[in-house]
Amino acid sequence: MNAGREIRNLTQPRRGLRRVEAAIYVGVSPTKFDEMVEDGRLPKPKRFDKVAVWDLRQLDNAFESLPSDVDDPKNPWD
């Protein structure tokens, strides 16, 4: 494959992301991503044969559901 085609393939919009891409997408390391999938904070992958692929829309929904600092105001006495 030539370099131009390879770069184009990497930059094409995709709905499914492989593990490392999905971890980068939500802003965590692959190890933390695995932990979050295991404990249910992030969705499990879809499978194509033995390939695990995370659905971008499911990742977005799970990310939106994560708590934020605004949702959990700090006690002014802390």
N, C-alpha and C positions, 0 to 999 in steps of 0.2 A: 504494500500500500504506500502511496506517495505521501509526503509530509502534509501537503495541502488538504488531501482527503482525510488524513488522520485528525488534523486540527478541526476540520469541519465536523467530523463525527463526534469529537469531544465537546464541541460547543452547541450542538443541536439540542433543542429543548426535548426533554424526556419526561415521561410521567413516572417511570420506575427508576429507582436509584439503587446501585449496589451498596453494600455495607459502608465502605469508607466514604463514598459520596454522600450517603444519607447522614452519616455522622457529621461531616463537614457542613452539610446543609442546615442542620439544627444547631451547629456551633459547639460540638463537644468532640472529645477524642473517641476513636473507635471502641476503646475499652469502656468508657463511660456510656457510650451508646448501647453497647451490649447489656450493661447493667440496667439501663433504663428500659430496654425491651424486655428483659427478664422480669423486672418488677412491675411491668404493665404501664409505666408512664409513657412509653412509646409503643406503637403497634408492632406486631409480629410481621415478618415479610410474607409476600406471596412467593410461590415457587414455580419456576419453569424448569421442569425436570429436577436437577439438583441445584439450580441457581437460585439464590435468595435475592429478591428484589423488593424494595420498600416503595409503596405507593406514595407519591408526592402529596396527594390530597389528604391521605390519612396522617402523614407526618405533620402537615399544616394544622389539621384539626387537633391532634395530640399536643402540638406546641402551643396552640391557643389555650388549651385547657390547663397548661402548667401554671402554677401560682407565680405571681410577680411581686416585687417589693410593694407595689401600690395596693395589691390585694391583702397584704399582711403588714399593716403599719406597725412600726416599732413603738414599744412602750417608751414614753419620754423619760421614764425613770431608769431605764436600762443604761 
